[in-house]
Amino acid sequence: MRKVAVVILAAFCCICAGAQDLQVSADSSVLRFPGDRSGIVRFANKLRQCKNYPDLGVTILHIGGSHVQAGWFSSRMRHNFDSLGHYPAGGRAYIFPYPLAGTNFDRSYRVGYSGEWIGSLSSNPNRKMPVRPDYGITGIAAYTSDTCACFSLKLPRGVTGIHILGKGSGNEVVPYVIAGSDTIRCKRDPFIKGFVAEFSTELDSIVVEPRLKDGEYFMVTGILPEEAPGGVRYVSTGVNGARTTTWTERCPEFERELNQVRPDLVILGLGINDSACPPEDFNPERFKSNYRKLLKIILEQSPDCGFIFITNNDSWRWHRRRIVHNDNGTAVRKAMYELAGEYNGAVWDLFELMGGNGSAEAWREAGLMKNDRLHFTREGYELLGDLLYTALMRECE
């Protein structure tokens, strides 16, 4: 553990040598427990068992907004479990072919496509979408009525099948999957809304063809590869602009799809968009109430899972075509500590770790935040992944 902290701190000092006002170290990255530690203790026990008996497996779900959709934060966490912790690598479960929706992702897998597609985010639905999506755990949808439309996936590891979440304009619309030398007509998925194809051998590259006729449409809301069980499975789902209500009010398939992963630990990074408003408009009680609705859904599927609440980073927000400082960081932080105490969860206090109110400017000067002082650069997100991993390992090893 000490070796991990030293490596991370050394890398951070190299990045930030020119930022005199920026002070942070791996030693200050800890989990705080306003209640008891029972949730993290259960997870830590499972994680240790997984290291010795990989087939048992353990699942982490990281849910958030643009910080998660960008992918660098969660990808760094996966890398650290594998390369630093030497835990057996698991799958990543749900993914989405983001280029179909014209939005960003981490490119840890490759997506190609042809034809015309229309994308929509559950956090900010596209009014040009001809059909209302049944959003699920990914919170994103892509629609096509193009008879020549298709998309391809190149995955980082082989899979034995694939679930294509979504729907068509009628029972006759069923996608085909080109899997090696096989062309497979999908079947209706008996467990989640969508389609499924089983492969005769393990593959890492496939092509999905809706094969539409004039007047038909096809919509995809996610992909769930069938991966080898076991290992540390780090599932991430983030939508640009997501709030605490995004999955509870706009994603009707979220609960059913969550049942397929049943996390042992949920990392919650929602709050930055809920609080992008003047202080007098932010209601901490409503914020906590919205969070409780999400936590209720999660606990119905995974009653024994633990929670880590990530406080908002210090940030700026848009106001009348200019950016101003977001003064709600302290209020959100207080609300998350209260929720963590209520649910026996942990808090990873990113707001404090950054340096508190006004610290975003120093992080921007250090090259770790973008000029909007809201989003991090790739180096910044990867540093967050290092620091959160360090804090979690203090409790697990």
Rosetta blueprint (number, residue, H / E / L):
1 M L
2 R H
3 K H
4 V H
5 A H
6 V H
7 V H
8 I H
9 L H
10 A H
11 A H
12 F H
13 C H
14 C H
15 I H
16 C L
17 A L
18 G L
19 A L
20 Q L
21 D L
22 L L
23 Q L
24 V L
25 S L
26 A H
27 D H
28 S H
29 S L
30 V L
31 L E
32 R E
33 F L
34 P L
35 G L
36 D L
37 R L
38 S H
39 G H
40 I H
41 V H
42 R H
43 F H
44 A H
45 N H
46 K H
47 L H
48 R H
49 Q H
50 C H
51 K H
52 N H
53 Y L
54 P H
55 D H
56 L H
57 G L
58 V E
59 T E
60 I E
61 L E
62 H E
63 I E
64 G E
65 G L
66 S H
67 H H
68 V H
69 Q H
70 A L
71 G L
72 W H
73 F H
74 S H
75 S H
76 R H
77 M H
78 R H
79 H H
80 N H
81 F H
82 D H
83 S H
84 L L
85 G L
86 H L
87 Y L
88 P L
89 A E
90 G L
91 G L
92 R L
93 A L
94 Y L
95 I E
96 F L
97 P L
98 Y H
99 P H
100 L H
101 A H
102 G L
103 T L
104 N L
105 F L
106 D L
107 R L
108 S L
109 Y L
110 R E
111 V E
112 G E
113 Y E
114 S E
115 G L
116 E L
117 W L
118 I E
119 G E
120 S E
121 L E
122 S L
123 S L
124 N E
125 P L
126 N L
127 R L
128 K L
129 M L
130 P L
131 V L
132 R L
133 P L
134 D L
135 Y L
136 G L
137 I L
138 T L
139 G L
140 I E
141 A E
142 A E
143 Y E
144 T E
145 S L
146 D L
147 T L
148 C L
149 A L
150 C E
151 F E
152 S E
153 L E
154 K E
155 L E
156 P E
157 R E
158 G E
159 V E
160 T E
161 G E
162 I E
163 H E
164 I E
165 L E
166 G E
167 K E
168 G E
169 S L
170 G L
171 N L
172 E L
173 V L
174 V L
175 P L
176 Y E
177 V E
178 I E
179 A E
180 G L
181 S L
182 D E
183 T E
184 I E
185 R E
186 C L
187 K E
188 R E
189 D L
190 P L
191 F L
192 I L
193 K L
194 G E
195 F E
196 V E
197 A E
198 E E
199 F E
200 S E
201 T E
202 E E
203 L E
204 D E
205 S E
206 I E
207 V E
208 V E
209 E E
210 P L
211 R L
212 L L
213 K L
214 D L
215 G L
216 E L
217 Y L
218 F E
219 M E
220 V E
221 T E
222 G E
223 I E
224 L E
225 P E
226 E E
227 E L
228 A L
229 P L
230 G L
231 G L
232 V E
233 R E
234 Y E
235 V E
236 S E
237 T E
238 G E
239 V L
240 N L
241 G L
242 A L
243 R L
244 T L
245 T L
246 T H
247 W H
248 T H
249 E H
250 R L
251 C L
252 P L
253 E L
254 F H
255 E H
256 R H
257 E H
258 L H
259 N L
260 Q L
261 V L
262 R L
263 P L
264 D L
265 L E
266 V E
267 I E
268 L E
269 G E
270 L L
271 G L
272 I L
273 N L
274 D L
275 S L
276 A L
277 C L
278 P L
279 P H
280 E H
281 D H
282 F L
283 N L
284 P H
285 E H
286 R H
287 F H
288 K H
289 S H
290 N H
291 Y H
292 R H
293 K H
294 L H
295 L H
296 K H
297 I H
298 I H
299 L H
300 E H
301 Q H
302 S L
303 P L
304 D L
305 C L
306 G E
307 F E
308 I E
309 F E
310 I E
311 T L
312 N L
313 N L
314 D L
315 S L
316 W E
317 R E
318 W E
319 H E
320 R L
321 R L
322 R E
323 I E
324 V E
325 H E
326 N L
327 D L
328 N L
329 G H
330 T H
331 A H
332 V H
333 R H
334 K H
335 A H
336 M H
337 Y H
338 E H
339 L H
340 A H
341 G H
342 E H
343 Y L
344 N L
345 G L
346 A E
347 V E
348 W E
349 D L
350 L H
351 F H
352 E H
353 L H
354 M H
355 G L
356 G L
357 N L
358 G L
359 S L
360 A H
361 E H
362 A H
363 W H
364 R H
365 E H
366 A L
367 G L
368 L L
369 M E
370 K L
371 N L
372 D L
373 R L
374 L L
375 H L
376 F E
377 T L
378 R H
379 E H
380 G H
381 Y H
382 E H
383 L H
384 L H
385 G H
386 D H
387 L H
388 L H
389 Y H
390 T H
391 A H
392 L H
393 M H
394 R H
395 E H
396 C H
397 E L
